[in-house]
Amino acid sequence: MIVQVAVPCPLYSLFDYEMAVETAPIGHRVNVPFGPRRVVGIVVGTVEKSEYDRLKTAECLDESAAFTEDLLRLGQWIANYYHAPIGLVYRMMLPQKLRKLEPYQRSAVTLLTLSEQYQAWMANNAGKTAKVTLLETLSPVVPIERTAFFKAHSALKSHEKLLLDEGIIIHQSAYAPAVDHSNHAFPQLPYVLNDEQQTAVDALQLKQFSTTVLEGVTGSGKTAVYLEWVKKVLAAGQQVLILVPEIGLTPQFIERVERILNIPFVVVHSEVNETQKMAAWEAARHHTVPLVIGTRSALFTPFDDLGLIIIDEEHDGSYRQRDTVRYSAHDAAITRAHFLKIPIVLGSATPILETVNNVARGRYQHLSLASRAKGAPPKWSVVDMNEAMVMDGLSSELLDAIEETLARKEQVIIYINRRGYSPVLMCESCGWVPECTACQYRLTVYRKSHSLRCHHCGHRERLPQTCPSCDSHLLKMMGQGTERIEKALSDAFPQANVVRFDRDQLRTKNAFAAAVNDVIDGTADIIIGTQMIAKGHDFAKVTLVGMLDIDGILYSSDFRAEEKLAQTLMQVSGRAGRDVSHGRVMIQTHFPDHALFTELAKVGYGKFAKTLLAQREDFEFPPFAHQALFQVEGVNESETLRRFEALVAFIEGQNCPITITPVYPNALSKRQNFYRFYVVLQSADRRVLHQWIDYVMAVAAQQLPSHIRHFCEIDPWDFD
């Protein structure tokens, strides 16, 4: 049999191999020779005849397919829509363990089980305390994993052999279970749905494809609605996938699931080890868990009977991957739901304009939660930084408000989306500013570690004491980052516990969870954070939010700038006053009369989004047109630019029906030693755009040498 195999390489074609099988192993992993090495490929189809005479042989690695039918289709869709090599797409979708060139064996564990005669033995051995304690600790119904049991009850391990010899307990071998996050010791969390929530719960129809937008203001109780939908799907015997933006959102969300549903479920994200990921993969596939919660990669989990997909915080940019295979998990999830003929829910207080447009056109069902479940919307005020008295980036008005809030034993959030101590170090004598040699980007000052860091490639160097250009000691740290604001507030309020939420401070899931718990239990008084703080957290004691240094995005060349800033303002302000009536948001800006500040709080995000949508239509920007970014990058700046310009000129000379907008140098023209240049391709007709992308990619493959890389990004979200 001749099979077509997707091989993990930067080529767009399938490869023909011979297989000595009677039934086509579609979706299976195979061991195939490819050039001088052997690699893991995926069988995607068969052909009766190959154009090649002498075919190499593919060997099946596993008894069962790696991909379910819907995942195989999803991979093909991603490859086609995002113009990505299909072999790299399937490799991305596989867990690390399945990328290895070896058969996969499910991990086995030993379970402890009580035999039928254990009750009689218990009655006859009432005085043998340790053995009785061991049996009382075991479950008479549910087998318990042996290693985990004795890790928790190490003092009882010495009695295991005696009870085994007497036939009172039994060892059973079983597949390793996924990490089960259900905790039956949790008290059930009581809640009553309000009318809006109940209407939303009743509106979702199962077992048919639909896209539903759950638009709820921050604190309106979207999670309760999600979990009621989960109950409905589970009652129908099906499974649920909930996608969350990143690991920072999951600890609180997981606890709510534990306390409300009290069911077994698994969590999949970047900090879960590979053994646990494979256990979760198998548990979902064999329907031993009904619920999977995860970040972007969890979309590729195989399910036995998936009945609902929920995308929480659907506006979040982390659903988009921008390396190797550039795709949107948001859009791919909608496609998977369509393939399976099941509903998908997009939840957010600030849905993206593409979603708002699809609602307006009747493509998506719209459900609204317009009021907070508890508390009232926070009151906004704008601090005019042109007139304010300022200390280390903090206005006197904001400092006074912080003092008042702390006096009431309440908490404060200060939002500044810039890590480090200062974004710029400058010599006041000669104007020297340190840049990353690999990225041509200003290095950020980190005062605590006496270092300069590049936030793009990770380069570090020591903080100089004198200017390397003129030997002057007049080195000035300009601007503020989270580290500088932390120091300023610690100095201003020495009795307050100031904590910092950013990637430098909270690098692991456990560190983040611990910091979140400090806020929830009231240990933290002032929380300084980047975007991490805007990710849906429910901090009941926070009543004041201060927003710093947000002006930079207002006049960005990115046509999505106002949309993104509006989302940030609404999401961050939503942390204030969730359980009380006196929440307050203070925005520091040099542009107090900008419509974003004067209108957004007054009319709400929904109406403001419609205003932005009308502007997009006037200027023919997405979603009223379709875009792709075509990028060329190489280590030699002049050669890369010359070849890029020649390629663009050639394409423009072909009577191209799409708009080609050269944008060079790139906003960050050099990154990790590669000079980058790109054009934006745009058309009102999606089909025409994709036809020309195929043409552009083919021409680039012919005209560009192998040391100059090229790729395209469909529906680009950022242009940096």
Buried (B, 14 or more C-beta within 10 A) or exposed (E): BBBBBBBBBEBBEBBBBBBEBEEBBBBBBBBBEBEEEEBBBBBBBBEEEBEEEEBEEBBBBBEEBBBBEBBBBBBBBBBEBBBBBBBBBBBBBBBEBBBEEEEBEEEEBEBBBBBEEBEEBBEEBEEBEEBBEBBEEBEEEEBBBBEEBBEEBEEBEEBBEBBBEBEBBBEEEEBBBBBBBBEEEEEEBEBEBBEBBEBBBEBBEBEEBBBBBBBBBBBBBBBBBBBBBBBBBBEEEBBBBBBBBBBBBBBBBBBBBBBBBBBBBBBBBEBBEEBBBBBBBBBBBEEBBBBBBBBBBBBBBBBBEBBBBBBBBBBBBBBBBEEBBBBBBBBBBBBBBBBBEBBBBBBBBBBBBBBBBBBBEEEBBBBBBEBBBBBBBBBBBBBBBEEBEBEEBBBEBBBEBBEBBBEEEBBBBBBBBBBBBBBBBBBEBEEBEBBBEBBBBBBBBBBEBEBBBBBBBEBEEEBBEEBEEEEEEEBEBEBBBBBBBBBBBBEBBEEBBBBBBBBBBBEEBEEBBEBBBBBBEBEBBBBBBBBBBBBBBBBBBBBBBBBBBBBEBBEBEBBBBBBBBBBBBBBBBBBBBBBBEBBBBBBBBEBBEBEBBEBBBEEBBBEBBBBBBEEBEEEEBBBBBBBBBBBBBBBEBEBBBEBBBEBBEEBEEEEBEBBBEEBBBBBEBBBBBBBBBBBBBBBEEEEBBBBBBEBBBEBBEEBBEEEBBBBBBBBBBEBE
